[in-house]
């Protein structure tokens, strides 16, 4: 859930909120609703981003790179659908970096309601919120002249609605073991589900360095469809700003490589304007740095032990000490292991961001769990008094609340060179 709720949200979340016990999201229903909306009538070239950590950063930088491409003599227009939103759900759907406007969002919600009503419900399952945003966002961007679509998976690859598209390029960020209850009990299962988006149309798979097990699955998948594999490392050439945190810059570089790969397949030219496009990228909540009441704050949406560890390393490198952290890990996550990664901090505050999730394990681990906004205000106040900083970490819902409290701009993800 986002920090702010909009009237149009109802159309996207309605079937999930009213689902019957034991039912699951249905790709068939997502396909049917998308067909009613004309999602695949004029689909431009598609780039899909999958992975466990850094997908949003990679997706935005891929879209920004494509915005620096020329389609003939004119700049490319790029649709971007990411998951989840932060301050509002409008941020999930963008064209040329700008979020869909409030009026357009309401109109799109009405279109979705009509499409859902036109498709008879079955016992197969419900239209998930992620699926609703994916199929409607793609249709909206294509109808407004997008030359390319960048789609970020919400949960999984083969099991996610992004698998309904035929990507020319697939970008794979770092793959951890997570969502085992949905994707499978092992890292192998998770990786195979994520790589399930690769199909006969896929020409290039761009990946960061992975564990040997994941690398083998990527190579096997690529060989099966005749795609090439491009592996990005911290030493790979990059147009991304050098001031970015190392992990953020790695994901940004992967996004640039994926964007260039799609442009090459489409026959477009990416010019020197890519430097300005990538310099304009604004991705708050992914190891992003802010200041509130003179207190330096690092915000990250890490929800796995590995992700939390990476954020702690970045915070320590930035601040030189582990002073205060506010963390929000619901019972659906590996709560104890995530908090264990925070054991070096002087002060650990547990926060609750979602009313519909349980935080009993966090309460058992930390003694008490505060309301998210209360925890944020309290921690920043304490850090201010002590002359320290604060790490804010946890679910994207929690990150959205933090960015709302911080007053961070989230309307524009990047500025195209022509804009």
N, C-alpha and C positions, 0 to 999 in steps of 0.2 A: 504494500500500500504506500501511497505517496503522502507527503506532508500536508498537502492541500487536496480537497476533494471537489470534483466538478460535477455538475448535473449530467454531462455526457458520459461520465464513467459508468453509469448504470448499464448502458447497452453492452459494454465490454465485459462486465463482471457478473451480469445477471444469471447466466446459466450456471456458472461456477457456484454462486451463492445459493442457488436453488437446486443444486444437484441432489440426486437421490443417493442414499447410503450405498456404498459398494460400487458406484459407477466411476468411470474414469474419463479423462479427456478423450475426445474422438477425432482422429485425423480425418476420418470420412466426413464427419459433420463439418469440420473446418473447410474441407475441400468443397463440399456442397454449398456452404454459405459463400465461400470465395467465388464460386462459379456464378452464383446469383448476383454477385456484385461486379462481375466481369474482371476479376483479378487476373486471369490468365489470357485475356483477349489480346492484350498488347504488352506483354511482359518484356521489358528491356533486359539486356545482359545482367546476370545476377552474380553477386559475390556473397558468400555465406561465411560467417565467423562463428566458430565453435571453440569450446575449451572450458576450463575450470576457473581460470583467473586471467583478467586482462582483456576480456572480450570487448568491453565497451571502448577501451582505449584503442584497440586494434581497429574496430569498426569505424570509429570517428576518423582516425587517421587514413584509413582506406578511402573513405568518402571524400575527405579533404584532398587527397592525392588525385582522385578522379576529377575533382572540380577544377584542377589545374590542367586537365587534358583538353585538347581541341577536337571537336567532332566536325571535320571539314575545316571551316574557318571560324566557327563559333565555339564558345566555351561549353563544356559538358554540363548538363544539369543532373544532379545526383540525389536520388531518394535514399533515405536512411531510416531504418526501423530498428530500434534498440530495446533492451529490456533489462530492468524495469525503468519506470520514470523515477524522478527524484522529488522535486518540489510539486510537480503536477504530471499527470499522464500525457499531457500534450507533448512532453519532451520525448516520448517514444517515437513520434512520427515527425520527420523533418524533410525538407527539400532545400538543397543547397545550404545546409547547416542550420536553417531557421526552423524552429518548432512550428507546427501547425497552429494557426491562430485560434482564439476562442470561438469565433463564429464558425470557422471551417470545422473545428472539432465537433461542435454541436450538430452541424449538418452531416458530418460523417457518422456520428452516432445514430442519427435518424435513419440514414441509409442502411446502416448495419441492422437496426431494428426491423426494417422492412425486409431485408434479405433473410434474417433469421425466421421471420414469420412466414416467408414464402417456402421455406424448406421444412417439410414435416419432421417432427421429432420422432426419434426411434429409441429403442432400448440400447443402442450402440454406445451412447455416452453423451457428453456435453461439450459445448464449444468453450475451450479454456480461454481465460483472459489473454494469455500470450498469443494463442492462435487467432483470436479476434483482432488484436493489434497487428499481427503479421499480415493477415490476408487483407484487412482494410487499409493498412498503411501502404502496402504494395500497390493496391488498386488506386488509392488517392495520388500517390507520387507518379504513377504511370499516366494517369489521366491528366496530370499537369505537366507532362512533357519530360519526365525523367529519362535520361539516356542510359542510366545504370541504376541498379538497386543494390544497396548493401544491407544485408539482413543479419542481425545477431540472434543466435538461438536463445530461447528462454530456459529450457530444461531438456538437454539431450540433443541428439542429432537425428538419427533415424526415428526416434519417438517424439520429435518436436515438429511443429508445423512448418519449419523451414525446409523439412524434407519433401514438402509438396512442390518445391521449386527445383529447377534444373540449373545448378550453379556452374558457371564456367571456371570459377576460382573458389577454392575453399581455404580459409585461413584458420590455423589451429594454434591457439594459445596454449600455455602450459596446462597439461592434463594431470589432475590429482584424482585420488579416489574420493568421490562424493556422490550424494544422491543414490546410494546403493539400493535403497528401497524401490526406486523407479528404474534405474539404469542397469542394475545387476550387482551381484555380491562381490565382484572383484574389479581391480583396476583394468584388467583385460576387457571385462564387460562394458565398463564405462567408456573406454577408448573406442571399442567397436561400435557402440551406440553413437558416439559423437561423430565418428568417421562414416557413419551410415548416410550422411548427406551427400557424400561423393557418389557421382553417377556417371553414366556414359558421356555426358556433355562436359564433364570436368576436365580441364586441360592442365591446371596447375594446382598443387597443394603447397601452400606456404606454411611453414611451421617454425616455432622456436625450438631450441634444443630440448629434448624430452628424455625421460627414462628409457632405457634400452627396450623394455617391453612395449612401450607406446610407439617408439620409433619403428620397431618391427611391424607393428600393425599399420602405421602410416605407409611404410614402403610396400607392404603387401596390398593395401587398398589401392595405392597409386598404380602398381603393376597390373592389377586386375582390370583397370579402365584405360591404361596407357597414358596416365598423367605424369608429369614431371614433378619432382619434389624440390622445393627451395627451402633450405634451412637457414634461418636468421640467427645470428649470434650477436653478442655485445660488440664485436669488432666489425660487423657488417657495415658497408657504406650506408649512410643515412642522411636524409635532409631534415630530420627532426632536430629541434633545438638541443644543444649540448647541455643546457641547464636542467633538463628533465632528470628526475630520479632514474637511476640505472634500470630498474625493472619497468618503469613507465616508458623509458626511451626504447627498450627492447621491444615492447608491444607496439609502440608507435612505428618502429622500423619494420616490424612484421606487417603492419597495416599499409605502410607505404609500398612495400614489396608486393603485397597482394593487389593494391590498387594499380600499380604499374603493370602487373601481370594481366589484369583484366583489360587495361587500356591497350596492351600489345595484342591481345586476342581480337579485340574489336577494331584494331587498325587505327587507334587514336595516338596522338603525340602528347606526351607529358612534358611541358616546358619548364624553364627555370622558375616560373611562377609558383611551382610547388613549394619552394622555400617559404614564400609569404603565406601560402595556404596552411602549411603545417605550423608555422610560427603563430598563426591565429587560433589554433585549436585550443578549446577550453573544455576540459574534461574534469569537472569537480567531483570529488568523492573517490578518486582513484589516486591515492597517495598525493592528494592535492594540499597545498599549503595556504593557510589563511591567517588572519589576525582578528581577534575579537577583544575589545577593551585592552589593547596592548599585549594580549596574550597570544603567542604563536601557537597555532593549531594545525595538526596534520590529520586529514580525514581519509579513511580508506574503508572499502566495502569487503574486507576479508572475512570469510566465514568458515575457513578450514584451518587446521593447525599450520600447514605449510604457508598459507596466505598470511596468517597472523604473524608467523615468524618473520616473513619477508617485510611486513610492515614495521615490526619492531626494529629490525635491522636498519631500515630506512630512517626511522625516527631517531634512533641512537646516533646514526651518522650525521643527521641534521642538527640535533639538539645537544649531543654529547652526554646526555644523561637520561635515565628512565625515571621520570618524576610522576606524572599523573596520566592515567588512561581511563576512559569511559568506554565500556564494551557492552554490546547487546547481542547475545547468543541465545536464541530460543532452544527449546528442548529438541527440535528437529535437527540440530547441529551436533557436532562432537564437542559438547560444551566443556567438559572437564579438560580435554586436551587443548582446546583453544585458550582457556584461562591459564593452563599450565605454561603456555608460551608467554604469558604476561607476568610471570612470577618475579621478574627482576624489577618491576616498577615499585616505587615507594608507596603509591596509592592506586588501588584498583577499584573502580566503581562500576557496578552492574546496572544496566538500564533495560527497561521494558519499552519496546517500540510498537508492538502489535497486540491489540486487545484479543485477537482471535487465536493467538499462540500462547503456549504455556512456557513459563520461565522458572519452573520449579527446580530444575537442575542448577541453574545459575544462582538461585536463592540458597540452595543447599551448599553450593561451593563458596559463595561470597558472603553469606549471612543475610543479605537483603538485596532487593532489586527496586530501584527508583524509577518513577516515570521518566521517560526519555528527556523531555524538556527540563524537568527539575534537575536531573542528573547533569545535564550539560551546563546549565546556569551555575549550579553549585561547584562543579569541577573547574570551570573557567574562573570563578570567583576565588577559589582556593589557590589556583595557579597564579593568579594576579597578585594575591597577597604574598606569595612565596617567591615571586620573580621567576617562575618556571613556565613550562609549556604544557600542552595537553595533546594526547593521541586519542582520537575518536574513531572507533572501529566496530564493525558489525554488519548486520544485514543492510540491504539497500533501503529498506523502509526507514531504518534508523539513520542512515546516512542522509536520506532526504530531509528528515526532521532537523538534523544537525545543520545542513546547508540552509534550511529555512531560518533557523535561529541565527546563523551567521550572516544571513542576507545575501548569499552568493547568487550571482546572476546565472541562470540556467537556460535562458531562452535561445541563445545561439551557441552552437557547438563549434563552428568555424566560419570564417568569412572567405567566400570564393574570391580568387584573384580579380574577377570581373566585378565583384560587389564591393 
